[in-house]
Amino acid sequence: MIDPRTKAWLDDMFIYGGANVYGPSQLKEEIDAAGEWANRFRANFEHVMKDRTLTAEEYEARTEISFDTDSEMFEYMGKLHQYLFNNGVHP
């Protein structure tokens, strides 16, 4: 079962980062403009990354973006985190 912080982050990813929506560029725009929501999103994202509270299968079920392994998913998520919060390159 997915914990509440992971679920909240995954719900936001469904809205802003899923396969059939805006993607990383739109998500970055939302984060840059969203204040408190952006802080909560970042904290939940970092929770998911640190505790690895999500599997690639669970991520795909919610976002329709697939990865062959959990490791591949977390590698992508690390790049996405760098893009969103540390001026990294587009993943």
SVG drawing of the C-alpha trace seen along z (x, -y; Angstrom):
<svg xmlns="http://www.w3.org/2000/svg" viewBox="-4 -32 26 36">
<polyline fill="none" stroke="black" stroke-width="0.4" points="0.0,0.0 1.3,-3.5 1.8,-5.9 -0.1,-9.2 2.9,-11.4 3.8,-9.1 0.1,-9.1 -0.1,-12.9 3.1,-13.1 1.9,-10.5 -1.5,-12.3 0.4,-15.5 2.5,-13.6 -0.6,-12.2 -1.9,-15.8 1.3,-17.4 3.8,-14.7 1.8,-11.8 2.1,-10.5 -1.1,-12.2 -0.5,-15.6 1.9,-18.5 5.2,-16.9 8.3,-18.2 8.3,-21.7 4.7,-22.4 5.5,-20.9 8.5,-23.2 6.3,-26.2 3.8,-25.1 6.5,-24.7 8.0,-28.0 4.7,-29.7 3.0,-27.7 4.5,-28.7 3.2,-26.4 2.1,-23.7 5.5,-23.6 7.1,-23.2 4.8,-20.3 5.4,-18.7 9.2,-18.9 9.0,-17.5 6.9,-14.6 9.2,-14.0 12.2,-13.9 10.4,-11.5 9.7,-9.2 13.3,-9.4 14.9,-8.9 12.6,-6.1 11.9,-4.5 8.3,-4.2 7.1,-3.5 7.7,-0.8 7.9,-1.3 4.7,0.7 2.8,-1.6 4.2,-4.6 3.1,-3.3 -0.4,-2.5 -0.9,-6.1 1.0,-8.0 1.1,-5.6 4.9,-6.1 6.7,-2.8 10.1,-1.8 11.6,1.7 12.9,1.6 12.6,-0.4 16.2,-1.4 15.5,-3.0 12.5,-4.8 14.5,-6.2 17.3,-7.2 14.8,-9.2 13.2,-10.7 16.7,-11.8 17.1,-13.7 13.6,-15.1 14.3,-16.4 17.5,-18.0 15.6,-19.7 12.8,-20.9 14.7,-22.2 18.4,-22.6 18.4,-24.0 19.4,-20.6 18.8,-19.6 15.5,-18.5 15.2,-14.7"/>
</svg>
